[in-house]
Amino acid sequence: MIPIRPKHKKFSKDPQTDSSLRHSLHDGVAHFLMSGSLETYISAYALFLKATASQVALIATLPAALGSLAQLFSAWLGHRINQRKPIMVTGAFLQALLLPCLIILPLLSQPVSVFMLAVLIMLYFFAANVVVPQWCSLMGELVPERKRGRYFGLRTKLATSASFIGLTMGGLFLETSDRYAMTWLGFSSIFLFAFTARLYSTWHLHKMHEPVSHAISLESSFNLKWLKANEFKAALSFSTFVVLMNSAVAIATPFFAVYMLRDLHYSYFQFMLNTGTAVFLQVLTLNYWGRINDVFGSRALLIVCGSMVPTLPLFWLLSTNFWYLLFIQVLAGIAWGGFSLSSGNALYDLIPQAKRSTYQALHNVSLAVGVFLGSMVGVGLIKLLPQTVEFGSRQWHWHSILLWAFLFSALMRTLVAVVFIPKLHLFGRPRKKLAVSQLIFRFTRFNAFMGLAYEVVAREKKHADRHSSQP
């Protein structure tokens, strides 16, 4: 086994738990090698098969929404058989077997190939979602609570690094094959690489240890007493915020690949650089976000990063310059790194171990359905709204009809943030209080440019305080 972390640094004093957590790191790396090389380019593959923008949006979201229903089945099955690992391993193995089937789609006629792509991706997500509730339940039991932020920060950093490597390799495969008019060979290479990575991931899932307490700790009913408790109300408030925010994000998300590849005429290499920049910035910042999460809790990160996310689509309206859009992806990587880590950790803080599997499944199903509905709003916008808008004697012409989706996504994200962020009350183990200015200061020690930004904010605050203190 590749030593991802030095052996003398243990994750747990229990040897079986420590070994399982190391296997989980390897699983995460291999899994994200697969997803980074494959899922990033599914929309590009749909365009290669001559799918329309609306079809791309459907393929990007509907299979995930339908596949998420497998989490409910998985939670029920885990409760019935009182085992998690067999479900996890079977789901991951079946997911791997689907990937080589994608290679033959260009040999079919256009309508059939696009339809079969949607079917295969739906089965891909169905198999993946069979794994999720069991994995979350198992990891919640294995990872020591006091190390949760740092462990998942490390795992997410390694996994995101692997996703970046997979994304880069996929882009290089496509760029090279496209130059020689053999794009199909590039996509085939991606699918075979993803297949191999998922098999390796499955082997490490198989090597993980499942504690004997599972039969007691996996599941219990959502009794009326718990549903009335502040703990459940906090969880519901959190889930509503995350689902609505991701729904608003999904209004635009399926169209970024179409915008770059079709409307801006990006090469596969340029598309890879743009997409990979956000992933790379998540890698750079995740460890730091993890330490902040451990000390100050998930709420501080959700407030700051949840306030950054709404502005991101607006920047895409201002320029089509390649380097400008790369810089926007730098900001996106920072914001989404903190948001993803804190929203993932929050469920562990909010939900008791005995109820976590079912609640996680319900949360993720709601999330997938919300993403699908958000994308359908985006489809409606690009179909119904005009590309040219008249203001009296003046006209405003979008260079791409997809920009309507970007604008509306930003507005809806802002609305969700304004309504829900003040209402977030995450319960769990006590955390230190952290002012927003302190969080900015802690984070800006990582980046000199942001440090300068903090100085400006601090001076403005000092100036305002001086004036407010005057009679």
VOGU-3710 file (C-alpha; in Angstrom, 3 decimals, decimal comma):
1> mipirpkhkk> 0,000/0,000/0,000  1,375/3,402/-0,981  2,328/5,381/2,165  0,064/8,400/1,768  0,997/9,503/5,261  4,067/8,542/7,336  3,404/5,380/9,332  4,469/6,876/12,659  1,574/9,375/12,479  -1,504/7,419/13,497
11> fskdpqtdss> -5,098/8,395/12,836  -6,288/6,198/15,712  -4,755/4,222/18,551  -6,725/1,181/17,432  -4,672/-0,630/14,727  -7,737/-1,819/12,758  -9,279/1,641/12,742  -5,983/3,253/11,770  -5,526/0,765/8,916  -9,097/1,343/7,722
21> lrhslhdgva> -8,611/5,094/7,656  -5,455/4,662/5,579  -7,333/2,407/3,160  -10,007/5,108/2,987  -7,364/7,612/1,874  -6,345/5,284/-0,959  -9,986/4,719/-1,852  -10,534/8,481/-1,976  -7,530/9,041/-4,228  -8,532/6,288/-6,666
31> hflmsgslet> -12,208/7,254/-6,614  -11,446/10,865/-7,438  -8,970/9,868/-10,123  -11,980/8,203/-11,725  -14,437/11,046/-11,171  -11,937/13,741/-12,130  -11,053/12,071/-15,407  -14,617/10,962/-16,217  -17,295/13,228/-14,764  -15,543/16,439/-15,796
41> yisayalflk> -15,810/15,406/-19,434  -19,301/13,846/-19,538  -20,760/17,103/-20,888  -17,926/17,297/-23,413  -18,679/13,708/-24,463  -22,360/14,570/-24,866  -21,386/17,481/-27,131  -19,106/15,116/-29,064  -22,181/12,900/-29,590  -23,993/16,000/-30,994
51> atasqvalia> -26,240/16,617/-27,980  -27,969/20,005/-27,666  -27,446/22,351/-24,694  -30,754/21,197/-23,173  -29,772/17,551/-23,590  -26,410/18,260/-21,966  -28,211/19,794/-18,971  -30,464/16,730/-18,701  -27,532/14,312/-18,883  -25,620/16,352/-16,296
61> tlpaalgsla> -28,442/16,352/-13,729  -31,316/13,903/-14,358  -29,231/10,691/-14,018  -27,799/11,969/-10,744  -31,266/12,820/-9,443  -32,709/9,412/-10,342  -29,576/7,597/-9,196  -29,753/9,303/-5,807  -32,850/7,230/-5,005  -30,422/4,339/-4,557
71> qlfsawlghr> -29,386/5,938/-1,262  -32,810/5,237/0,205  -32,566/1,644/-0,976  -29,043/1,411/0,435  -30,079/2,755/3,840  -32,978/0,262/3,981  -30,749/-2,620/2,861  -28,056/-1,767/5,398  -30,618/-1,843/8,181  -31,916/-5,213/6,972
81> inqrkpimvt> -28,601/-7,050/6,664  -26,710/-5,146/9,395  -23,597/-4,855/7,237  -22,119/-1,921/5,379  -18,990/-3,184/3,667  -20,626/-5,729/1,293  -23,001/-3,020/0,028  -20,151/-0,543/-0,459  -17,941/-3,003/-2,330  -20,738/-4,305/-4,567
91> gaflqalllp> -21,866/-0,807/-5,543  -18,329/0,334/-6,358  -17,592/-2,797/-8,407  -20,786/-2,472/-10,460  -19,978/1,185/-11,085  -16,592/0,213/-12,492  -18,127/-2,376/-14,844  -20,324/0,270/-16,502  -17,441/2,459/-17,662  -16,132/0,405/-20,629
101> cliilpllsq> -19,690/0,404/-22,067  -19,363/4,141/-22,770  -16,740/3,441/-25,439  -19,182/2,004/-27,996  -21,671/4,913/-28,004  -20,196/6,773/-31,045  -20,906/3,650/-33,101  -24,655/4,170/-32,571  -26,906/6,684/-34,306  -27,094/10,190/-32,774
111> pvsvfmlavl> -30,447/9,954/-30,943  -29,677/6,461/-29,674  -26,154/7,340/-28,534  -27,324/10,358/-26,531  -30,143/8,329/-24,944  -27,793/5,460/-24,054  -25,308/7,916/-22,569  -28,056/9,175/-20,247  -29,004/5,593/-19,292  -25,422/4,538/-18,560
121> imlyffaanv> -24,718/7,670/-16,535  -27,916/7,067/-14,549  -26,774/3,521/-13,731  -23,306/4,910/-12,908  -24,799/7,287/-10,335  -27,191/4,629/-9,049  -24,251/2,326/-8,262  -22,307/5,217/-6,727  -25,226/6,205/-4,499  -25,608/2,674/-3,181
131> vvpqwcslmg> -22,195/3,218/-1,580  -22,763/6,679/-0,065  -24,980/6,096/3,029  -22,959/3,071/4,105  -19,663/4,878/3,607  -20,848/7,947/5,543  -22,122/5,768/8,400  -18,895/3,778/8,554  -16,621/6,830/8,399  -18,658/8,619/11,045
141> elvperkrgr> -17,910/5,694/13,358  -14,240/5,277/12,411  -12,971/8,882/12,416  -12,307/10,290/15,920  -14,528/13,330/16,469  -11,697/15,579/17,601  -9,787/14,835/14,378  -12,740/14,912/12,009  -12,009/18,268/10,365  -8,330/17,542/9,870
151> yfglrtklat> -8,819/13,968/8,694  -11,482/14,863/6,164  -9,481/17,939/5,226  -6,500/15,665/4,475  -8,653/13,096/2,680  -10,409/15,774/0,656  -7,077/17,398/-0,198  -5,651/14,096/-1,433  -8,872/13,246/-3,258  -9,095/16,689/-4,834
161> sasfigltmg> -5,448/16,456/-5,874  -6,281/13,137/-7,512  -9,311/14,726/-9,168  -7,042/17,446/-10,541  -4,595/14,846/-11,855  -7,437/12,867/-13,435  -8,893/16,017/-14,941  -5,491/16,981/-16,355  -4,857/13,548/-17,806  -8,308/13,523/-19,391
171> glfletsdry> -7,697/16,922/-20,951  -4,332/15,837/-22,319  -5,861/12,648/-23,746  -8,527/14,679/-25,519  -6,254/17,483/-26,696  -3,739/15,038/-28,197  -6,323/12,804/-29,842  -8,308/15,788/-31,163  -5,234/17,163/-32,932  -5,041/13,955/-34,939
181> amtwlgfssi> -8,820/13,827/-35,545  -9,117/10,821/-33,217  -11,218/12,370/-30,436  -13,083/9,106/-29,872  -9,770/7,463/-28,918  -9,187/10,167/-26,316  -12,572/9,573/-24,702  -11,992/5,798/-24,810  -8,694/6,275/-22,971  -10,503/8,288/-20,281
191> flfaftarly> -13,118/5,590/-19,755  -10,544/2,794/-19,476  -8,421/4,835/-17,065  -11,492/5,566/-14,923  -12,409/1,866/-14,971  -8,974/0,875/-13,654  -9,031/3,561/-10,945  -12,448/2,455/-9,677  -11,335/-1,169/-9,461  -8,378/-0,078/-7,330
201> stwhlhkmhe> -10,742/1,985/-5,162  -13,032/-1,032/-4,731  -10,144/-3,166/-3,484  -9,343/-0,620/-0,740  -13,004/-0,460/0,287  -12,871/-4,232/0,634  -9,822/-3,961/2,939  -11,543/-1,591/5,388  -12,636/-2,843/8,805  -16,269/-2,643/9,895
211> pvshaisles> -16,687/-2,299/13,687  -18,771/-4,984/15,392  -20,977/-2,302/16,958  -22,558/-1,731/13,565  -25,688/-3,749/14,248  -26,508/-1,423/17,137  -25,263/1,862/15,728  -26,365/1,842/12,100  -29,972/2,828/12,332  -32,844/3,806/14,550
221> sfnlkwlkan> -36,214/5,307/13,728  -36,883/9,035/13,545  -39,044/9,133/16,649  -41,316/12,084/17,417  -39,163/13,225/20,337  -36,119/13,661/18,108  -38,155/15,357/15,364  -39,191/18,016/17,894  -35,687/18,511/19,250  -33,517/21,529/18,458
231> efkaalsfst> -30,976/19,096/17,017  -33,386/18,050/14,244  -34,523/21,621/13,611  -30,897/22,661/13,150  -30,293/19,761/10,760  -33,402/20,599/8,756  -32,416/24,264/8,531  -28,956/23,277/7,356  -30,258/20,796/4,766  -32,755/23,303/3,395
241> fvvlmnsava> -29,994/25,870/2,972  -27,621/23,439/1,235  -30,326/22,019/-1,064  -31,608/25,436/-2,111  -28,100/26,818/-2,603  -27,100/23,876/-4,795  -30,374/24,191/-6,714  -29,542/27,820/-7,427  -26,009/26,829/-8,435  -27,397/24,180/-10,810
251> iatpffavym> -29,260/26,800/-12,826  -25,890/27,635/-14,364  -23,578/24,672/-13,715  -24,571/22,374/-16,627  -23,975/25,172/-19,121  -20,405/26,184/-18,284  -18,954/23,350/-20,388  -21,279/24,203/-23,281  -20,394/27,886/-22,968  -16,663/27,241/-23,096
261> lrdlhysyfq> -16,563/24,492/-25,727  -19,364/25,661/-28,022  -19,701/29,432/-27,599  -16,143/30,472/-26,659  -14,629/27,745/-28,874  -12,186/26,582/-26,215  -9,882/23,734/-27,076  -9,990/20,725/-24,762  -6,715/21,973/-23,256  -8,201/25,402/-22,453
271> fmlntgtavf> -11,295/23,746/-21,014  -9,062/21,559/-18,846  -7,093/24,568/-17,570  -10,206/26,519/-16,683  -11,898/23,634/-14,898  -8,679/22,436/-13,284  -7,822/25,843/-11,812  -10,785/25,716/-9,443  -9,890/22,171/-8,410  -6,228/23,114/-7,866
281> lqvltlnywg> -7,160/26,022/-5,586  -9,325/23,695/-3,520  -6,271/21,478/-3,052  -4,194/24,431/-1,834  -6,735/25,647/0,705  -8,435/22,515/2,053  -5,964/21,775/4,844  -6,306/25,306/6,133  -10,093/25,178/5,941  -9,933/21,866/7,840
291> rindvfgsra> -7,969/23,397/10,713  -10,388/26,331/10,932  -13,316/23,895/10,929  -11,817/21,887/13,813  -11,251/24,940/15,980  -14,217/27,163/15,151  -16,796/24,792/13,669  -18,680/24,456/10,405  -20,916/27,484/10,867  -18,103/30,018/10,458
301> llivcgsmvp> -17,023/28,453/7,164  -20,585/28,188/5,869  -21,199/31,857/6,570  -18,037/33,115/4,872  -17,912/30,712/1,921  -21,686/30,697/1,510  -21,481/34,462/1,113  -18,788/34,179/-1,583  -20,548/31,574/-3,743  -23,436/33,832/-4,954
311> tlplfwllst> -21,160/36,342/-6,686  -19,203/33,875/-8,822  -21,493/33,595/-11,905  -21,699/37,378/-12,218  -18,005/37,587/-13,108  -18,626/35,397/-16,167  -20,883/38,116/-17,586  -18,161/40,756/-17,650  -15,556/39,338/-20,027  -14,716/36,401/-22,274
321> nfwyllfiqv> -10,966/36,835/-21,790  -9,352/33,461/-21,121  -6,971/34,690/-18,400  -9,687/36,711/-16,683  -11,898/33,615/-16,434  -8,953/31,646/-15,017  -8,698/34,211/-12,205  -12,420/33,814/-11,534  -11,816/30,093/-11,152  -9,185/30,877/-8,508
331> lagiawggfs> -11,883/32,611/-6,457  -14,291/29,740/-7,147  -11,789/27,162/-5,909  -11,258/29,033/-2,631  -14,983/29,503/-2,013  -16,082/25,994/-2,953  -13,240/24,357/-1,016  -14,479/25,840/2,251  -18,163/25,443/1,436  -17,873/21,773/0,475
341> lssgnalydl> -15,757/20,854/3,498  -17,933/22,677/6,028  -21,240/21,473/4,586  -19,951/17,884/4,569  -18,662/18,039/8,150  -21,806/19,743/9,430  -23,881/16,587/9,009  -21,505/14,689/11,280  -21,952/17,385/13,920  -25,724/17,547/13,556
351> ipqakrstyq> -26,909/13,951/13,152  -26,464/11,212/15,783  -24,614/8,122/14,576  -27,744/5,955/14,893  -29,746/8,187/12,541  -26,974/9,302/10,212  -27,367/6,719/7,445  -31,039/7,422/6,744  -30,753/11,181/7,205  -27,709/11,313/4,910
361> alhnvslavg> -29,680/9,428/2,247  -32,678/11,764/2,514  -30,389/14,796/2,454  -28,534/13,603/-0,641  -31,704/12,611/-2,511  -33,156/16,049/-1,816  -29,894/17,574/-2,984  -29,881/15,649/-6,277  -33,535/16,436/-6,969  -32,899/20,102/-6,206
371> vflgsmvgvg> -29,948/20,158/-8,597  -32,094/18,618/-11,339  -34,918/21,121/-10,806  -32,426/23,983/-10,811  -30,960/22,831/-14,107  -34,459/22,639/-15,601  -34,979/26,270/-14,626  -31,788/27,016/-16,542  -33,092/25,102/-19,571  -36,322/27,100/-19,444
381> likllpqtve> -34,423/30,387/-19,295  -32,271/29,694/-22,353  -35,310/28,494/-24,292  -37,760/31,269/-23,388  -35,676/34,428/-22,965  -34,414/36,425/-25,972  -30,755/36,890/-26,786  -31,369/40,597/-27,469  -33,141/42,798/-24,915  -34,505/46,216/-25,820
391> fgsrqwhwhs> -34,520/49,151/-23,371  -36,437/51,835/-25,233  -34,170/52,878/-28,076  -31,256/50,854/-26,721  -30,494/47,187/-27,155  -28,524/44,738/-25,051  -27,275/41,706/-26,939  -25,909/38,683/-25,075  -23,066/37,072/-26,978  -24,438/33,784/-25,611
401> illwaflfsa> -27,971/32,923/-24,579  -26,462/30,863/-21,729  -25,571/34,062/-19,854  -29,203/34,342/-18,762  -28,711/31,180/-16,743  -25,526/32,601/-15,161  -27,282/35,842/-14,178  -30,365/34,155/-12,755  -28,205/31,661/-10,842  -26,351/34,519/-9,137
411> lmrtlvavvf> -29,609/36,203/-8,155  -31,085/33,011/-6,696  -27,858/32,160/-4,827  -27,912/35,643/-3,276  -31,540/35,249/-2,214  -30,828/31,886/-0,557  -27,770/33,271/1,241  -29,608/36,354/2,527  -32,568/34,334/3,824  -30,832/31,269/5,293
421> ipklhlfgrp> -27,326/32,177/6,451  -28,597/34,243/9,426  -30,777/31,280/10,436  -28,018/28,665/10,546  -27,614/27,230/14,038  -25,299/24,230/13,951  -25,140/22,248/17,161  -22,332/19,910/18,124  -19,256/19,965/20,282  -18,354/23,446/21,582
431> rkklavsqli> -16,252/25,656/19,357  -14,403/28,902/19,866  -16,164/32,011/18,673  -14,731/33,555/15,536  -15,499/36,965/14,096  -15,580/37,232/10,318  -12,635/39,653/10,395  -10,618/37,111/12,400  -11,411/34,382/9,885  -10,288/36,636/7,034
441> frftrfnafm> -7,078/37,373/8,922  -6,349/33,701/9,559  -6,962/32,800/5,964  -5,025/35,736/4,508  -1,808/34,608/6,129  -1,957/31,978/3,390  -2,072/34,534/0,586  -0,322/37,888/0,329  -2,864/39,325/-2,104  -5,706/38,574/0,276
451> glayevvare> -3,629/39,989/3,101  -3,626/43,309/1,289  -7,390/43,031/0,939  -7,677/42,469/4,682  -5,636/45,602/5,372  -8,067/47,622/3,284  -11,040/46,139/5,145  -9,395/46,742/8,518  -8,631/50,398/7,691  -12,175/51,014/6,517
461> kkhadrhssq> -13,555/49,444/9,698  -11,232/51,544/11,850  -12,268/54,674/9,967  -15,949/53,833/10,417  -15,486/53,123/14,134  -13,732/56,472/14,619  -16,619/58,342/13,014  -19,281/56,372/14,881  -17,621/57,237/18,195  -17,793/60,976/17,491
471> p> -20,790/62,869/18,909
//
